[in-house]
Amino acid sequence: MSHSTVPDAPPAGDGEPAGAADAGRSRAGAQPRAVERKPGRRKESGPKLGWRIRLRRDRTLLLMVLPALLLVLVFHYIPILGNVVAFQDYDPYLSDNGFIAMVQSPWVGFEQFQRIFADSAFWAAARNTLVLFFLQLVLYFPVPIALALLINSVIRPRVRAVAQAVMYLPHFFSWVLVVTVFQQIFGGAGIIAQTLRQHGVDGFDLMTDPGVFKFLVTAEGVWKDAGWGIIVFLAALSSVNHELYEAAAMDGAGRWRRMWHVTLPALRPVIALLLVLRVGDALTVGFEQILLQRDAVGRDAAEVLDTFVWWSGIRNQDFSYAAAAGLIKGVIGLGLVLTANKVAHLMGEQGVYKK
């Protein structure tokens, strides 16, 4: 009968304790300990590039943006300096140079603003502006969203392209052409009025009716600019993952459920952004459009802040008074943007800028 022999443990090396081998084996079987890092220290992603290197790297993009920056600078930021005439009794005939005439005009402080707040015509224009804004917000803003959802549900690409082109085409029309088209349809000598007269019914003239003027202006804006909003919302819908629709369909969600739980949440950031921009532009309800129809319905129904500034500053040569009215409008618009953006943040959206 053979007996198995167990080999003796290897002798410890010189200077090594007898239990070092067992300790090494126990350490080998233990889990590795995580390396402790001091809080607040992060690994650098890479060397920081200097502005010269970044300028050379992005020179093509900067050259592409340069014309737009110059356009904004010349037509938006430099004219801000002209707001100083709101605190003066500006007289452009003091010098052939408008800047020198601005320097030589006497300062009157807040006198122009006191005149505006005591002017009933200004408050009437402000009231008409706010009424038009709320009508356009309620009746116009949802239309591009609904049309974008409708076009997005069309399966055939050719039908979608034709429908989008037809809806977007009026965006390129001038307001003169838009008003003319509506005049030929809803005017006293328009198609509808003539057809009614041919059948023994008294015609109508909506283009000169002050009671329906605000609804008519809103309808003109919808017909002209709804196509532009469709493009924006369709671009947002193109980024929606189709696997979400497939997963919702597998869970038994119908078309309306998929639209409510998948499509609309994807559009919510874009809706919030455009809504903030629209609220900031609340006091600008269409200068050219309303100026073309102001005489037809009268000043009481069609006067808004933009036309008020036009008639006060350009036609009546009261430039300081018009500048003060425009400055009030700009300050109120800025306050509306900040307020609407804060509401967007409370709703969990980014808005125009982050927190």
C-alpha positions as a printed Julia matrix, in Angstrom:
355×3 Matrix{Float64}:
   0.0     0.0     0.0
   1.55    3.3    -1.12
   1.35    6.46    0.87
   1.2     9.92   -0.78
   3.62   12.42    0.56
   2.84   16.09    0.96
   5.68   18.31   -0.23
   7.2    20.5     2.37
   6.64   24.24    2.18
   9.45   26.12    0.47
  11.88   27.66    2.9
  11.66   31.3     3.61
  14.2    33.45    1.85
  16.99   35.25    3.54
  15.72   37.98    5.76
  12.07   36.98    5.15
   9.93   36.08    8.14
   8.51   32.64    8.33
   4.87   33.91    7.93
   5.59   36.16    4.97
   4.61   33.56    2.4
   1.26   32.94    4.1
   0.67   36.67    4.34
   1.49   37.07    0.66
  -0.94   34.36   -0.28
  -3.67   35.96    1.83
  -3.03   39.29    0.2
  -3.12   37.68   -3.25
  -6.58   36.31   -2.59
  -7.99   39.59   -1.29
  -9.82   42.13   -3.47
  -7.74   45.09   -4.71
  -8.29   48.22   -2.71
  -9.63   51.28   -4.58
  -7.25   54.17   -4.93
  -8.38   57.07   -2.8
  -8.7    60.43   -4.57
  -8.9    63.75   -2.99
 -12.24   65.5    -3.5
 -12.38   68.33   -5.98
  -9.64   66.98   -8.26
 -10.55   65.82  -11.75
  -8.48   64.38  -14.48
  -7.64   66.92  -17.11
  -9.19   66.14  -20.49
  -6.26   67.6   -22.37
  -3.99   70.59  -22.7
  -5.78   73.91  -22.77
  -5.59   75.52  -26.19
  -4.59   79.14  -26.52
  -6.78   81.68  -28.26
  -4.41   81.84  -31.24
  -4.7    78.12  -31.85
  -8.48   78.2   -31.45
  -8.73   81.18  -33.78
  -6.7    79.39  -36.43
  -8.69   76.2   -35.93
 -12.14   77.88  -36.18
 -11.32   80.58  -38.74
 -13.68   79.09  -41.35
 -16.65   79.09  -38.97
 -15.83   82.61  -37.79
 -15.72   83.89  -41.37
 -19.14   82.34  -42.0
 -20.63   84.04  -38.92
 -18.95   87.42  -39.53
 -21.58   88.85  -41.97
 -24.41   88.03  -39.54
 -22.49   89.59  -36.65
 -21.89   92.77  -38.66
 -25.57   92.89  -39.6
 -26.67   92.61  -35.96
 -24.05   95.14  -34.86
 -25.0    97.78  -37.42
 -28.78   97.47  -37.27
 -29.38   96.42  -33.65
 -26.59   97.42  -31.29
 -25.32  100.71  -32.7
 -28.88  102.19  -32.9
 -29.2   101.58  -29.14
 -27.02  104.68  -28.68
 -29.81  106.73  -30.26
 -32.06  106.11  -27.26
 -30.36  109.08  -25.64
 -32.68  111.39  -27.6
 -35.55  110.13  -25.41
 -34.08  112.31  -22.64
 -33.57  115.34  -24.9
 -35.56  117.84  -26.91
 -33.93  116.55  -30.05
 -33.72  118.9   -33.02
 -32.19  117.33  -36.15
 -31.82  120.75  -37.8
 -29.18  121.98  -35.37
 -26.49  120.47  -37.58
 -26.09  118.63  -40.84
 -24.48  115.82  -38.85
 -27.03  113.84  -36.86
 -24.52  112.93  -34.15
 -23.55  116.58  -33.6
 -27.23  117.55  -33.51
 -27.71  114.89  -30.83
 -24.88  116.37  -28.76
 -26.14  119.94  -29.12
 -29.8   119.15  -28.3
 -30.87  120.28  -24.81
 -31.51  117.73  -22.06
 -35.02  117.57  -20.61
 -34.75  114.5   -18.38
 -37.98  112.49  -18.05
 -40.23  115.12  -19.6
 -40.96  113.0   -22.67
 -41.98  110.04  -20.51
 -44.34  112.24  -18.51
 -45.98  113.32  -21.76
 -46.4   109.7   -22.84
 -47.99  108.55  -19.59
 -50.47  111.44  -19.79
 -51.35  110.72  -23.45
 -54.58  108.74  -23.9
 -53.58  107.83  -27.47
 -50.55  105.95  -26.16
 -52.66  103.88  -23.77
 -55.18  103.13  -26.54
 -52.34  101.91  -28.77
 -50.96   99.8   -25.92
 -54.39   98.24  -25.34
 -54.81   97.36  -29.03
 -51.3    95.89  -29.07
 -51.97   93.62  -26.1
 -55.32   92.47  -27.49
 -53.69   91.58  -30.82
 -50.87   89.77  -29.03
 -53.23   87.56  -27.01
 -55.31   86.78  -30.09
 -52.22   85.81  -32.06
 -50.89   83.77  -29.15
 -54.14   81.79  -28.78
 -55.18   81.51  -32.43
 -51.89   81.61  -34.31
 -49.28   79.89  -32.14
 -50.96   76.41  -32.01
 -51.56   76.32  -35.78
 -47.96   75.49  -36.87
 -47.8    72.77  -34.2
 -51.01   71.15  -35.4
 -49.99   71.37  -39.07
 -46.55   69.92  -38.32
 -48.14   66.97  -36.54
 -50.53   66.51  -39.45
 -47.77   66.56  -42.08
 -45.58   64.27  -39.97
 -48.37   61.67  -39.91
 -48.49   61.49  -43.72
 -46.7    58.36  -44.91
 -45.95   59.2   -48.54
 -42.86   61.44  -48.81
 -44.03   63.12  -52.03
 -47.36   64.15  -50.5
 -45.54   65.51  -47.44
 -43.15   67.54  -49.61
 -45.95   69.05  -51.71
 -48.05   69.94  -48.65
 -45.08   71.54  -46.9
 -44.15   73.57  -49.99
 -47.71   74.84  -50.47
 -47.98   75.9   -46.82
 -44.54   77.53  -46.79
 -44.98   79.48  -50.04
 -46.95   82.46  -48.57
 -44.01   83.21  -46.25
 -42.22   84.74  -49.27
 -45.13   87.06  -50.11
 -44.92   90.7   -49.11
 -47.57   92.17  -46.85
 -48.82   94.27  -49.77
 -49.6    91.1   -51.7
 -51.16   89.4   -48.65
 -53.47   92.34  -47.95
 -54.39   92.49  -51.65
 -55.33   88.8   -51.67
 -57.54   89.22  -48.62
 -59.06   92.35  -50.16
 -59.98   90.41  -53.28
 -61.65   87.72  -51.15
 -63.22   89.51  -48.17
 -63.49   93.09  -49.43
 -66.65   94.9   -50.54
 -65.82   94.11  -54.18
 -64.35   90.73  -53.37
 -65.35   87.3   -54.6
 -67.55   86.42  -51.62
 -69.44   89.74  -51.63
 -70.06   89.58  -55.4
 -71.3    85.99  -55.18
 -73.74   86.9   -52.42
 -75.08   89.86  -54.42
 -75.62   87.64  -57.45
 -77.87   85.44  -55.3
 -79.84   88.36  -53.89
 -78.04   88.62  -50.54
 -76.46   91.82  -49.32
 -72.71   91.66  -49.46
 -70.26   92.63  -46.74
 -66.86   94.29  -46.45
 -64.72   92.74  -43.72
 -61.69   94.8   -44.71
 -63.31   98.0   -43.43
 -65.1    96.55  -40.39
 -63.37   97.7   -37.15
 -65.09   94.96  -35.13
 -63.43   92.08  -36.97
 -60.16   93.84  -37.81
 -58.12   92.1   -35.09
 -59.36   88.66  -36.16
 -58.67   89.55  -39.78
 -55.09   90.59  -38.98
 -54.57   87.33  -37.07
 -55.9    85.31  -40.03
 -53.5    87.11  -42.36
 -50.59   86.28  -40.06
 -51.6    82.61  -39.87
 -51.85   82.31  -43.64
 -48.53   84.02  -44.26
 -46.22   82.7   -41.54
 -47.62   79.36  -40.39
 -45.38   77.59  -42.93
 -42.26   78.93  -41.26
 -43.3    77.46  -37.92
 -44.04   74.13  -39.59
 -40.4    73.83  -40.7
 -39.13   74.47  -37.17
 -41.4    71.85  -35.59
 -40.76   69.29  -38.34
 -37.04   69.67  -37.71
 -37.66   68.88  -34.05
 -39.82   65.87  -34.95
 -37.09   64.46  -37.21
 -34.86   63.92  -34.16
 -37.39   61.7   -32.35
 -36.22   58.1   -32.05
 -38.59   55.83  -33.99
 -37.95   53.02  -31.52
 -40.05   54.98  -29.04
 -43.04   54.81  -31.42
 -42.46   51.07  -31.94
 -42.23   50.43  -28.21
 -45.4    52.42  -27.58
 -47.22   50.53  -30.34
 -46.13   47.2   -28.86
 -47.54   48.32  -25.5
 -50.9    48.89  -27.17
 -50.78   52.68  -27.61
 -52.82   53.97  -30.52
 -52.02   56.92  -32.77
 -53.36   59.55  -30.36
 -51.6    57.96  -27.39
 -48.3    57.92  -29.29
 -48.76   61.56  -30.22
 -49.55   62.56  -26.64
 -46.82   60.55  -24.9
 -44.02   60.55  -27.51
 -44.42   63.35  -30.05
 -45.55   66.23  -27.85
 -42.88   65.62  -25.15
 -40.27   65.74  -27.92
 -41.66   69.08  -29.11
 -41.92   70.61  -25.64
 -38.41   72.19  -25.56
 -38.96   73.82  -28.96
 -42.44   74.98  -27.98
 -41.07   76.53  -24.78
 -38.27   78.32  -26.66
 -40.55   79.74  -29.36
 -43.12   80.72  -26.76
 -40.51   82.71  -24.82
 -39.4    84.46  -28.0
 -43.0    85.17  -28.95
 -43.77   86.65  -25.54
 -40.67   88.84  -25.8
 -41.94   90.07  -29.16
 -45.45   90.67  -27.76
 -45.48   94.42  -28.38
 -44.44   93.99  -32.02
 -47.56   92.75  -33.79
 -46.78   93.69  -37.38
 -45.96   97.27  -38.34
 -46.22   97.04  -42.12
 -49.29   94.83  -42.07
 -51.27   97.19  -39.84
 -50.0   100.39  -41.43
 -51.39   99.23  -44.79
 -54.88   98.78  -43.3
 -54.93  101.56  -40.71
 -56.82  104.08  -42.81
 -59.45  101.53  -43.87
 -60.67  100.76  -40.34
 -59.67  103.9   -38.47
 -57.14  104.81  -35.84
 -59.16  103.59  -32.87
 -59.19   99.99  -34.1
 -55.81   99.73  -35.81
 -53.41  101.92  -33.83
 -50.67   99.87  -32.15
 -47.41  100.93  -30.54
 -45.37  100.58  -33.73
 -47.71  102.76  -35.76
 -47.97  105.17  -32.83
 -44.19  105.61  -32.87
 -44.28  106.04  -36.64
 -46.93  108.77  -36.66
 -45.43  110.56  -33.65
 -41.81  110.45  -34.71
 -41.76  110.46  -38.49
 -44.97  112.18  -39.55
 -45.15  114.71  -36.7
 -41.36  115.23  -36.43
 -41.45  114.63  -32.67
 -38.42  112.37  -32.53
 -37.76  112.52  -28.78
 -41.37  111.62  -28.0
 -41.27  108.64  -30.36
 -37.9   107.51  -28.98
 -39.31  107.56  -25.44
 -42.28  105.43  -26.56
 -39.96  102.98  -28.29
 -37.74  102.79  -25.21
 -40.73  101.95  -23.0
 -41.72   99.24  -25.43
 -38.2    97.76  -25.38
 -37.99   97.71  -21.59
 -41.38   96.01  -21.29
 -40.34   93.45  -23.93
 -37.14   92.69  -22.0
 -39.13   92.18  -18.82
 -41.51   89.81  -20.61
 -38.58   87.76  -21.96
 -37.01   87.4   -18.51
 -40.36   86.47  -16.95
 -41.25   83.93  -19.64
 -37.77   82.4   -19.46
 -38.1    82.05  -15.68
 -41.42   80.25  -16.18
 -39.71   77.93  -18.69
 -37.05   77.12  -16.09
 -39.74   76.3   -13.53
 -41.29   73.91  -16.06
 -37.96   72.13  -16.48
 -37.06   73.61  -19.88
 -33.98   75.56  -20.88
 -35.7    78.51  -22.57
 -33.54   81.15  -24.25
 -30.62   80.68  -21.83
 -29.72   78.3   -19.03
 -30.04   79.03  -15.34
